[in-house]
C-alpha cells in the first residue's frame, strides 16, 4: 500500500484548483442511467470512488468514455443488466444510488448492500421505505436489495415521503426515482446539501420538473422521459474546507480556485473566530493565517450546519491551537478513530462518547500513523504538515477515494510531501 511522507513546518502559498465534488459526481453518474441519450459530465474528479462507480455502471452494459480531461460521457441506451454486484460496490456506500434510477427506468434493480468507510451505521431502511411508497416491492436477501415494480404498475408512482432522519443519499435516490414517476412526489425532511442542489440542476437540464431543492421541502412532477444533457459538477466543498484548515494550521496565503464560500459558511465562521482571514474572491476563496490560532468548539449537524465530513480536519487544527475546544459528533457514532493517531503525534485529546475534548499544544512531533477512513486521512495529512520532523501516513487508499491528487496540490503550494509507492 502507498504511504505519504511529510516533512512538516512549511507555510503554504499560491493557488490551488479545487476539483469537482465526489459527492455530486457519484449520484450524477447514476442519474445518467435515467435516459437512453448521451450524458456528458464535466469537472469529474479523478478518484477511486469515481473509478469504482464507473466500473459498476460499465458492468451493467453502459458505454462510458473518459479521456485525459475531466469529462465523462455516458450512453445508457445499451444497459442490459440492472444489477450492482457486491464485488464492485463493497468499498463504496454510494452504490445504493443506482437503486432509484434503475427502478424508475427499467422497473427492476438488484443492488448489493453498500460498503465504505467504517465510521458507523448507514442504514438503507429509509431508501426502502421511500421507494416502497412509490410502488416498489423490495426484499433483502443474501446481502442484496431486490426491487421490482408492484404488480399492475408500469411506472413508479408519485408519493409523499417523510424520512425519519435527514438522509443525503436517500434524498438523491428519491429525486432520481421521482423524475420519471407517474404524478407528484413530495419530499419532506429532505437533505439540503449543495450536492443535492447540483443533482437537481442536472436533472432539470435533462427535462425533470423539480422545485424546492436546497430546502427541506422538494416537489417533483414526474415526466414520461428524460433526455441527455451536458452538466458541470460543482466544486468539492469538503476538499475546499480541507485546504482551508491546512492553510489555517500551517500559516500562509492561498487562493482556492473554483471554491464557493456560500457552501462553507459554517466552517468559515469557525475559522474566522479562530483568527484566520477568509474571504470570497473572484473565482474562489482566499485564506490567510499567521501565528497560533484560537481553539474552537463545534457540533456537527446536517447542512447548513457544521459538516461531519469536516470534523476530523478541524480537530487537527484545534490540536495545535491556543486553548481547549469540545468537538461533538452527532451524525456518525464511530467517527473519532483518527484521535488515537493524532495522539501519537503529541495531541492531547480525551473522548467521552460522542464528545471529544481537545487541549491545544504548541507543537506536534512527526511519527508513523495510519489512516482509518477518508476524512480521518485528511486530518492526519494536516497534522503532518505542522508536525516537527517526518510523518508517515499509511493506508492512504482512503485518501485516494475522496481527494484528487492531494499530495501534488500541496506540493505545488510549498509543502514537503511525497508519495511512497509500495
Secondary structure, DSSP 8 states (H G I E B T S, - for coil): --EEEEE----EEEEEE--B-HHHHHHHHHHGGG-SS-EEEES----HHHHHHHHHHHHTT-EEEE-SSS-EEEEGGG----EE-HHHHTT-GGGGGHHHHHHHHHSEEEEE-----SSS----HHHHHHHHHTTEEEEEETTEEEEEE-TT-SS-B--EEE-SS--HHHHHHHHHHHHTSBSEEEEES----HHHHHHHHHHHHTT-EEE-TTSSEEEEE--S----EEEE--B-HHHHHHHHHHHHHH-EEEEEET--GGG-HHHHHHHHHHT-EEEEETTEEEEEE-S--B---EEB-STTSB-GGGHHHHHHHHHTSBSEEEEE--S-TT--TTHHHHHHTT-EEEEETTEEEEE--S--B--EEE--SHHHHHHHHHHHHHSBSEEEEE-THHHHHH-SSHHHHHHHTT-EEEEE--
